[in-house]
């Protein structure tokens, strides 16, 4: 018997259908081990002995490990088929090590898409685990553990902050720096003047041959008084312009477009993309609809390119066949796998719409159309620029007309066309209007980051990796360092305080340049150019003395006073932060251990319980996670993680619940369309 081990249970079900009866496919359910929390500073890393890591099973994984060991023992050959990136390579290594799989008994296989051909072909390219890739991932994990543990402990003891991290803290710095720019921005007044004609407008841009800038209303009115109602056509320039399609999606660009066009968060985007990758039942088969969604490469396979060219020619015509996009960006790009694309160009979104949820269909359509458009011919446009003269004041109007739509036939990039009249057919070179539009404006400060713009900035600066963007966005808000207000990141008081303290003591480490260089160094470990523990030694030699100095010299923030006195000792009561949120206690702790008991807020009623008729109310776990349970507990134990809506499923009679604006059943696969 051959055993194939993958990460995801959903993926294992899809793959098992492609393989014969000689194969069994099981899932590790992600990572099975992580660094221990023992040893110096609880790092699980022996910093005094070449940074040797100590790994232990992740909590709750012992049962899975026991099951996997049993399967390994009963199998003749084991195929480790975890994800095709460094994280996946490391998971394969942990599986081999923890399950005691011998070198001659295993092979490592990788595939970029979960289709029958891709799975079967992967066996012909089986190899051993890439130890350098594993070392690169291991180094990243150790760096993140050291920085995270040491700086988080520092922040918790000295500030109101909960955590700090290698990538997270640099992202926070970007948000805080932008806030500082906005705070220090001095707005300046300026005016614009447009001449309004029946079917177009022209904007003032020059006086004689000098660019004009209008500072105030007095200046604007002087120009208005100097203008007549006649405008002479001084020049008509026509240019042909080629408009290239965009390359297929990588992780960051997919997240940006899903945020901007679909109003999805980066986290939601990756969750849906994961489902599309792992496999969807489309009636005749269960198949992965897209390629692996964590990538920074725009490369497409020759097979996909060939099939797509044929599809374009058959559906749109030979003149629509374009060329392959080549990446201009080479730094920090891992080209081991492809861009995000449909696994088959023949699976048109509308053909499989009935098998997808609304959100799955939207995201799949986005991915499909972008990949298709990337291989189509560029659009051709004619750009006309008109220059008018009025008493040496020069006005300009521009118009664009598409003469060949090319890729725009399938991909709308939301640019509006403005068509100008055919001035060449005019009998006179004089245009007349007495309508002027004088407008006051003020220069705007730089905009706060949206999720999309922050991800783009991180990508452009080389901070983090495709797998880290969504988690970083979530961490910033979950830790209370930033709030999303009208979809824009605003740093909180704690966020600003945390950033200021980190910059005061760690500015040479918590910055864009250092973090981007670290990504390059991790790549070089994978390429065998840098020895992993030498990099860690160099880093730790600089980092740890800085941490010790910060513990010694960083001023501790005093807890906020409530204005009340402790009923037991008369000391001030203060607000403290605990594992499960804020609480009020005595400032004299540990001598006085008084904690004020807060009155419980009335439970929020959601709907009627379909089992007993009592109310379903909003509750919280000990860790602060919201869930919904029956008020008749413990007599009625009806409970849900997603918000119930008080209606029964038409198929199984269970409660319908709402999640991500979608109504689905809590007991079966039913979804409301």
Buried (B, 14 or more C-beta within 10 A) or exposed (E): EBBBBBBBEBBBBBBBEBBEEEBBBBBBBBBBBBBBEEBEBBBBBEBEEEBEBBBBBBEEBEEBBEEBBEBBEEBEBBBBBBBBBBBBBBBBBBBBBBBEBEEEBBBBBBBBBBBBEBBEEBBEEBEEBBEBBBBBBBBBBBBBBBBBBBBBBBBBEBBBBBBBBBBBBBBBBBBBBBBEEBEEEEEEEBBBBBBEBEEBBBBBBBBEEEEBEBEEEEBBEEBEEEBEEBBEBBEBEEEEEEBBBBBBBBBBBBBBBBBBBBEBBBBBBBBBBBBBBBBBEBEEEBBBBBBBBBBBBBBBBEEBBEBBBEBBEEEBEEEBBBBBBEBEEEEBBBEBBBBBBBBBBEBBBEEBEEBBBBBBBBBBBBBBBBBBBBBBBBBBBBBBBBBBBBEEBBBBBBBBBBEBBBBBBBBEEEEEEEEBBEBEEEEEEEBEBEEBEBEEEEEEBEEBBBBBBBBBBBBEBBBBBBBBBBBBBBBBBEBBBBEBEEBBBBBBEBBBBBBEBBBEBBEEBBBBEBBBEBBEBBBBBBEEEBEBBEBBEEBBEEBBEBBEEBBEEBEEBEBEEBEEEBEEEEBBBBBBBEEEEEBBBBBBBEEBEBBBEEEEEEEEEBBBBBEBEBBBBEBEEEEEEEEBBBBBBEEBEBBBEBBBBEEEBEEEEBBBBEEBEBBBBBBEEBBBE
